[in-house]
């Protein structure tokens, strides 16, 4: 690796392997990752062990989805020559770092983490929360610090997890006596959490309100027809509301011609523009966006052996990086070494 590459800021990001990716992932992170790989040293983690926190009853789903998510990464333009794609469970140093970091975090602090509190409520765990789920900020800290990442692209709701990572970093550095591990900064995307096509929740495959990156032309068409608009906009002549209207939210997120979109908003607000006309405009945008992604994805899915080789190469590079950090932490803590 060249010295110039080493000097680039390090990014660590990734996705749980619980299902193929959708437009929400593209708007919130994938599009930025494609751009950032040209200016940063980027590691992309297929988080299969994290996916087990609430899918331990179906490990086959988690295993199968590793390749599905990898196909999506490559299809949107992630270049394995620029971004290291690696599988979380193939990096044993992450597990040992997690165990070490657990000594520096209290249960009370984990329970106070706003992100964890919200996720526990959403899943209805109450006191039956799996221990690994409650402790999730600790392995995430292990992931980030193992690569010595200084930038972590996350949604705004995930920012408390980055702060908890930095708390662990500060405690470790104080214990060791010098700044071995860098603090990380959350990179919040310009586009906020993309709502589902029903307008009632974030886009999620499990909620049945998502448009997959691999969606067929008919699936895209049907999804746009179902999209939530303004329930009071009964006739085209009626003034309509743009705010909270999912069709316009998607046009803002994916449309290239903002002048045209602003013109549509003005017409819709004053009356004279029907929902179907706006939906046709959005469908054209989404069909153009997803057609090349779908075609590239099909090519990669047709050659899983090639993708597996890429993951093996990524694991080799990532193991070297994360093992080095682990040894530095063990030495800094003065642990016994043979």
N, C-alpha and C positions, 0 to 999 in steps of 0.2 A: 504494500500500500504506500502511496506517495505521501510525502510530508504535507503537501497541500490538502490532500484528503483528510489527513489527521487533524488539521487545523479547523476543519469545518465544524460548525455546531452539530451536536449529535441529537437526533430525534428518535424517540421510542414511541411507537403507537401500535395499534392492532385491533383485533376484533375477536370476540368470543365465537367459537365454532359451534353455533347452535342452529344454523340455517344459512342458505344463500343470502347474499346482500341485496339491498333494495335502494330505491331512490333517496331515502333518508340518509343512508350511509354515504351515498355519492355526494349529496349536497353538504352534509356535515363534515366529511373528512376526506373521502377518496379523491375528490377533485383537487384539494389542497395538497395531498400527498404526492400526486403526480407532478405538481409544480415544485414542491419543496425538495424532491429527490435530486434536482439539478443544482441546488445551492447548499444542501446539508448532507451529512452522513446519516442515512435513515435506516433504522431497523424496524421491520414490520413483523409483529408477533401474532401468530395463529394461536390464540389463547384457549387451548383445549383443556388444560387442567382447571382453568378458571370456569370453563363451561360446565365442568362436572359439579360445581357447587350447588346447582339446582337441576342437574340432569344425571345424577349418579344412578338413577333407575334405568337410564338408557344410554350407556357408554358407546354403543354401536352408532347411535345418531351422532355423537360427538366425534367419533373417529371418522365416520363417513364424510362429515361436513368439512373436515380439514381441507380436503381437495376441492370441495365446492367453493369455499371462500378463496382458496388460492386461484381457482379459475377466474373468479370475479376480479381479484387484484390485477392479474395479468391482462384481463380483458379491458379494464378501464385505462391501462397505460402504465402500470407499475413496471418498471424495467429492472429485472434482476441483476443487470450489470451496474445499476445505480443504487438499488435498494436491496438490502439483505432481508429476504423473507425466511422466517424460521418458526419452527413448531415449539411451543412452550414446553411440552413434556419431554422434548429431546435435550433440554438444557438442565442437567442435574444441579448446577451451581445455584440456580434460582431457588430450589427447594432448601438447600442448606442455608442460603442467605435469609430466607424466610424464617427458618428456625432460630437463627441467631437474632434477628430483629424482634422476634416475639418477646425477647427478654427486656425490651426497651419500650413496650407499649402496654398500657393497662386495659382491662376489659371495659372499665368505665369510659375511657377515652374512645374506644371503638364504638360503644353504644351511643356516644354523643355525636358521632359523625353524621351530619345531616343527610348525606347521600345514602349511607347504610340504613339510617332510620326510615327514609322514604322507600327504599327498595324492600325492606322487611315488611312494611305496611302494604305495598303493592302486591306482594306475593302472599300475604295473609299468614306469614310464619308465626307471628306473635312470639311465644317462648319456645316454639319448636324450630327456631332458626338453626340450620346446620352450622356447626362451629366454623367450618371453612368459609361459609358465607359471611358470618359476623367478622371474621378476621381478614376479609378480602383486602382492606387497605395495606396490610403488611406484605402479602405476596406482590401486590402492585408496586410497593416501594422497592421490593427486591428486584422486580423486573426493570424498573427505571434506573436504579442505581447500579445494577449489574453491568449495564451498558454505559454508565456514567452519562446518561442523557441529561441535557439541560433544557430541552424543549419537549413538551408532551401535548400534542393536540387533543383536546377534550371538549365536550360540551360544557356549558356553564354549570350544569347540575353536577358535573364531575370534579369541579375545581376544589371542593373540600378534600378530595382524596389526594390531590397534589400537595395541599398544605400539610396533610398528615405525613406524606412522604418526607417533606422537608423537616418536619419535627423529628422524625427518625434520623434523618441525615445529621441534624444538629446535635442530637444526643450521641450518636456514634462518633462524630468528629470530636466532641468534647471528651468522650471516653478515651479515644485513641490519642488525643493530644495535638492533632493537626487536621487540616481540611483535606481528608482523603477523598471524601465523596462530595460532588457538587450538588447544590440545590437545583431543583427543576422549576421551570416556569410553565404555567398552563397557557396554551395557545387556543383561545376561544374563536371559533369560526364566525365569519361575518353573518352567514345564514344561520339563524337559530334552529332549534329543533323543528324538523319538518312534520306538520300534522299528517295524520292518515287521511285517506280519501273521504272518510266520514266526518272529518273535522272535529272529532271528539277526543282524540288521544294522539300520542306520537305514532308515527308510522311503525308498524310491527307486523311481521308475518303471522305471529300467534293471534293477533287481534283481527286478522283477515282484512286489514285496511292498507296493505302495502302494494307497491308496484315493484316487482323484482327487476334487477338489472337484466335478467334473462327473459323477461316477459315477451310473449309473442305479440305481433301486431293486433290480433283480436283481443288479447288480454289487456293491452294498453287502451284500446278503444272502449272496451266495456268498463274499465276502471274510471276513465274520464267521464263516461256517461253517468256513473254513480256518484260523482263528486258532489260534495256539499257546497252549496252556493249561498244565496240569501233567500231564506224561506218566505220573506215578504215581497220578493220580486216576482210577482205572479205573471205579469204581462211585460213584454219587451218595452212598452211605453212607460212603465213605472220606473221611478228613480230607484236605484239599487245601492246596496252597501258593499263596499270593497273590502273593508276591514273584517277579518275573520272569514272571508270568502276563500275557500281552499283553492279554487281555480286561479284566482289572482295571486295567491301565495305561491303557487307553483310557477306561474308565469314569471314572477319576480325572481324566483330561485334559478330557473333554467332558461328563460328567454334571453336572447342576445340583443334584441332591438328594444332598448328601454324606452325610446321615444314612441314607438308603436304601442307598447304596453301602457304608457302613461296616457296616450290618446284613448285607448280602450277603457281605462279607468274613468276618464272624464265623461265619456259617452254613457257609460254604465251608471254613473252617479246622477246624471241629469235626466236619464231615461232615453229610450230609443235603441237600446242594445240588449238583445236577448241572451239568456244563459247559453243556449246551444251555439250561438255564434262565438262566444268566448271559449266554450269548450272545444270547438273545432280548431280555434287558434292554438289552444294548449296541446291538443292531440298532435297537430303538425310538429310542434316543438319537441314533444316527447318521442314521437316516432323517429324523428331525425337524430335525436340524441342517442336513443337506445339501439337503433338498427346496427351500427358498426360495433357496439359493445357486444351485442348478442352474437354477431357473426364471429368475432374474435374468440368469444367464450366457447362457442361450439368447436372451434379448431383446437383449443387447448384441451377441452373435455374429450376430444377424440384421440388425444395422445397423453394419457395419464402417466405413462412411464417417463416422459420428458419432464412433466411437472414434478414428479417424485424426485428426479435427479436434481432439479433446482432446489427442492426443499432439503435434500441431503447436503448440497453445497452450502446452503444457508446455515444449516445446523453446525457444520464444521467451523465456519467462520464465527458464528455466534458463540459456540462452546469455548473457543479460544478466548474471546473477549470476556465472557462472563466468568470463566474459571480464573482468569488473571485477577479480576476484581475480588472474587471470593478469597483467593490467597492473600491479597493485600489486607482485606478485612480481618481474616483469621490472624495474620501476623500482627496487625495493629491492636487487636484485642489480647494478644499474648497467649493465644491458645496453644496447647501442646501439639507439636508437630513431629512426625517420624520421618 
